[in-house]
Amino acid sequence: MRAAPESFDEVLGPLIGRGYALAFTMLNDRAAAEDAVQEASIKAWRKLPGLRDRAALMPWFLSIVANECRSVRRGRWWSVLKSPDIVSAWSGGEPRSAEGLDLERAIDRLGPEERVPLLLHFYLDMTFEQVGIALDLSMTAARSRVYRSLDRLRVSLDLTGTVANG
C-alpha cells in the first residue's frame, strides 16, 4: 500500500515563519519578504521530490528563500527608497527594554550580509553547517561570517550595553 502524499502544510508549513524572518532580515520590507517567501515556497514545493536528505529540509528551504531575496534585491525597483518597517523580525512584537532597543538598533546598522548569518545561527538556532547550506557557503565560511558579524556588533555596543556613538 502506498503512503498518503504529504501536504504542503505538513512539509513546508512549519518553515514559513523562519523563511519570513530570514526574508525580512534580508529585505527589511514586510510585503517584499512575504512575496519572496511565497515564491520560494512554490519553488521548494516543486523541487521537493528531488531533495535527497529530508534532514536538510530547513537549510535547503532557507537557501531557496535567501536566493529569492537576492533576486529581489537585484531587481531595478529595489533601488527605490523604502520606508522603514516599524515591526522588526527580531522583536517578536513584545515590549523591549532599553538594552533590547539598543541591541536592535545596533543590529539594524549591520548590512544584510552581516545580519543574515546572525539571524540564522542565533534566532533560528541553526548550526554552522546549516547556515552554510542556507547561504551556499562552507561550514567554516559560515562560522567566520557569524563571528565577524558578532565582532562588528560588539564594536557598535560599549561595555555598559549602550550603543556607541557613530
Residue pairs with C-beta under 8 A, 6 or more apart in sequence:
8 41
8 45
11 45
11 48
11 57
12 41
12 44
12 45
12 48
12 61
15 57
15 58
15 61
15 62
16 37
16 41
18 58
18 62
18 124
19 37
19 40
19 41
19 61
19 62
19 65
20 33
20 34
20 37
20 89
21 89
21 119
21 123
21 124
22 62
22 65
22 66
22 69
22 116
22 119
22 120
22 124
22 134
23 32
23 33
23 34
23 36
23 37
23 40
23 65
23 68
23 69
24 30
24 33
24 85
24 88
24 89
25 89
25 90
25 112
25 115
25 116
25 119
26 33
26 36
26 66
26 69
26 70
26 73
26 112
26 115
26 116
27 33
27 36
27 69
27 72
27 73
27 112
28 82
28 84
28 85
28 112
29 82
29 85
30 85
30 87
32 72
32 78
32 82
33 69
35 72
36 65
36 68
36 69
36 72
37 65
37 68
39 68
40 61
40 64
40 65
40 67
40 68
43 64
43 68
44 60
44 61
44 64
47 64
51 57
51 60
56 130
56 133
58 126
58 130
59 126
59 129
59 130
59 131
59 132
59 133
59 134
60 133
62 120
62 124
62 126
62 133
62 134
63 133
63 134
63 135
63 136
66 116
66 134
66 135
66 136
67 136
72 78
73 112
87 93
88 104
88 108
89 119
89 123
90 104
90 107
90 119
90 123
91 100
91 104
96 104
99 161
99 162
102 157
102 161
102 162
102 163
103 157
105 163
106 153
106 156
106 157
106 163
107 115
107 118
107 153
109 156
110 118
110 149
110 152
110 153
110 156
113 145
114 145
114 148
114 149
114 152
114 153
115 149
116 135
117 131
117 135
117 142
117 145
117 146
117 149
118 146
118 149
118 150
118 153
120 126
120 130
120 131
120 134
120 135
121 127
121 128
121 131
121 142
121 146
126 134
128 139
128 140
128 142
128 143
128 146
129 139
129 142
131 137
131 139
131 142
131 143
131 145
131 146
132 138
132 139
132 140
132 141
132 142
135 142
135 145
137 145
155 164
156 163
156 164
157 163
157 164
158 164
